[in-house]
Amino acid sequence: MRRNPRRLAATAIAALALIAAVSARAIADGGGSSQGSSDSLRSLAAQVGLRVGTAVIPYDLDHPDYAQIAAGQFSVVTPGNEMKWQVVEPTRGTYDWSGGDRLVQFARAHGQLVRGHTLVWHNQLPDWLTQGVANGTISNAQLRNLLHKHITDEVTHFRGEIWQWDVANEFFTDSNPSGINPTDFWISHLGTGILADAFRWAHEADPHALLFYNDYNIAGEDGTNAKSDAVYAWVKQMLAQGVPINGIGDQGHLDTQYGFPTQMQQDLQRFADLGLKVAITEADVRTFVNDPTSQQPTDPLAASAQAHYYDDMLKACLAVRSCISFSVWGFGDADSWVPGTFAGEGYAGLYDVNLQPKPAYSDLQQDLELAAHGAPHRSGSGA
């Protein structure tokens, strides 16, 4: 991700007073000891019809403490990897739905909805597919047919179980101006029209699922709003053409070394004004840490800044009636993708490496408590 750097100090200092006021009760209750307890994130969010979610790696559910938090605190779950093409069809024609099926079963048992992630992306594709395209044994015409089959087969398999599908993921450039990336695997072989086709195919397979375009830096995180502008222009055009797009997902990957994207609420609202649902789909807030194992922030103000960024991100969602879900990309630091992707950074989740809730958890809890007394109530599917 490329963002214009703006240092954290002023924001963090302002946040320090806020975090100092966090109640001891909120920290103590963050373990999710009972599903749907009155002060859990999911129960508090339900008062305004909002779903609060997390990405889940299904094998982590074997750990009772992890499963307890996943069930007790969150009302929607997203598979971290288990619905990506590389996982569901590692060998051509041979499907493995086990990880996704397990998560769906867990969600059903705990009164949760499921976000499907993701149908069309340039990353985590099966080797047989990318190698076949590279060596010419899979032509572009065959590639299009394979993608159609993949979308149809996967959406059909999970039909009726998925609330929101991330149909297309990360197709726009990080440049200014931004636009659909011409070097993207799918675009370079099949052209820009493949995006509209993907939404049509997904809708044919499950007419009741909400279909989302999902990307990062599309709510002002790039400092210029160029990427958001490009996605807005594109989705407006798609809607005018009757393409069945129901929502826009902003991933919400933030970093305390950069300023908070102050246009987030306005960007979410303008997508909503097109008649779309919006969602924060992969929220986390990383900062510099001492090492990737213990993930202790190196700046004494970073923990406060992290909580403040989460706080502002949730408030942006709460202020927009059409923001129907707020999901974090995993809740525990021990399982976070951040240390392996951003050298020297971590501490990105709501819970630390020992699954203890952080000040960020308490900030979200307090925001949701207050939201019941003034935030617009969501309605429709999933509320």
Order of alpha helices (4+ residues) and beta strands (2+ residues): alpha-alpha-alpha-beta-alpha-beta-alpha-alpha-beta-alpha-alpha-beta-alpha-alpha-beta-alpha-beta-beta-alpha-beta-alpha-beta-alpha-beta-alpha
